[in-house]
Amino acid sequence: MKPSNDELQSPRSIRHGYISQLLVLLCLTGFAITEPVLSIFGANPSVFNFYNIDNRVLISLYAVIVAFLPATLLWVVSASTSLINRRVAITLHYVSVGLLSGLWLIQFSKWNFGVSRSEVLAVLALLGGGVFVFIYMRWHIVVKWLQIASITPLVTVVVFLYLVPDREMITP
């Protein structure tokens, strides 16, 4: 049965499109993985010096891999699963959204509120991730915001490469 034009334009179909899912995953991995990892290495560029990595190309490659590989891998798993079963693929996408938002919530709670107990962080991540997935499923504006914010990994890479404290090490 061919979907009608109304079904194709519904928030549900937009939310479950391949490109939409990739953009959402880019945004969430940007906040949950890319920004924290690159900000730690950007604040401590001596780690690269310790391992004798002073080539701008290698450091740039590292930043691009950290920025884009996690989202791409999650997206490829979900997209390839959709070839077998679309419902399982959508569920995998929701699980990825929940895990990434929970991971971001752990970092946010640790850095801004000083929460350090692992039990509290785990409960916050589970509850927060679940609430975020519920909101993500219900409100289309959240999907659009995540799609717009999918530029986060790219911005983080640019900031890492050009605004780190030890600029001489990374730029020629």
N, C-alpha and C positions, 0 to 999 in steps of 0.2 A: 504494500500500500504506500503510495507516494504521499509525503507530508505536504500539508497545505502551506500557503505563504505565511499564515498566522503562526503555524508551528515553527517554521524556519526562523521567524523573527522573534520568537519568544525568548525570554531570559534563559530558560532552561537549555535551549539549543545553542545559544551563544555561549553559555557557561561550559557546555560540554564539547565545544569545537576544539579541534586539535591546537590551533594557534592560540586560542583563548587559554587553554590549559597550560601551554608553554609559557605564555606571558605571566600567568599567575604564579607558576613555579619559579620563574626568573625573579619575580618580585620577592617572593617569600624566601628563596635561598639567598637573595641579596641581603635581606635583613637578618636572616638566621645564621648564615654561614659566611658569606663573602665579606660583609662589613666587619664582623668581629675578628675573623682570621687576618684580613689584610690590615686592620687597624692595629692589631697586636704586632704583626711583623713590621708595619710602618713605624711604630713607636720604638721598635728594637731592630733597626737595620743591621746591627752588629752580628745578628744571627747569620746573615748572608756572608759577612766578612769572615766569620768563624769557619764556615765551610768553603771559603775561597771562591764564592760566587760573586763576581764583580762585573759580570757581563750584563749589559742592559737588556739584551734579547732574552737571556735566560730568566731574569727577574720579571720581565714583561710576560713571558710565557707562563711562568708560575702564577702570576696574577690573573691572567686570562683563564687558566685551568681552574683555579679556585673560584672564579666568578661564574663560569658558564658550565662546567662539567656536572656539578650536582643536579642542576635543573634539567640539563639535557638527558642525563641518565634516568632520572625519575620520569621524564616525559616519554622517553623511548620505551621504557617498561610499560607504562600505561598505554601508549599508542599501539604497541605490538600486542598487548593483551586484548585490545579492542578488536583485533582481527579474529580472536577466538570467541570472546564474549564481551559485549559492550557494557553490560551491567557490572561485571567484575572490573572492567577498566575504569568506570566511573567511581566505583567504590575505592579502587586503588588511588585514584586522584584525590578523593576526599580524605583518605588516610594520610596521603602525603601532605595535604593542606593542614590537617590537624597536627601532624608531627612537626612540621616546620613552624607553625604558629606556636605550638607548645615549646619548641626549642627557643624561639625568639622570646617568649614570655619568661623562660628560665633566665636568660641573659639579662633581660630588662629588670627582673626582680633582684638579681644579684648585684647588678651595677648601680641601680637607682635606689633600692631600698635596703641593701645589705643583707638580704635573705641568704643564709648559708646552709641551713639544714636541708639535707638531701630529700628527706621525707616531705617537707613542705614544698620544695621545688617540684618534686614529682607530682604531688597533688595539684599544684598550680598549673603545671604543664598539661596534665590530663584534663582538668576541668576547663582551663582556658582554651586548649586546643579543641575540645568538644564544643564549647560555646561558639568559638570562631567558625567552625565548620557549619554549625546550625545557622549562624548569621550569613555565612557565605552562600549557603543553599537557599536562603529565603530572600535576601535583598540583593537585587541586581546591581545597585549602586556600589556595593562592596566589590563585586567582580570588576566593574569598570575602574574603580580606584586602583585595584591591584594591577590591572592591565596597564594603566597609565604609569604606575610606579615601577613597572618592569624595567625601567631604565636604571634602576638602582645599582645592579652589578657593574654596568658600564661606568657610571659616575664614580663608584667606589674604586674601580681600577684606575681611572684617571687621577683621582685624588691620591691613591697609593703611589703611583709612578711619579707624580710631579710635585706633590706637596709633603713628602715625608721629610723628617728632620734632617737626615743625612743625604741631601740631594746630590752631593758630589759622587757618592757611591753608585747611584743608579743612572744618572745622566752623564753622557760623555763630556 
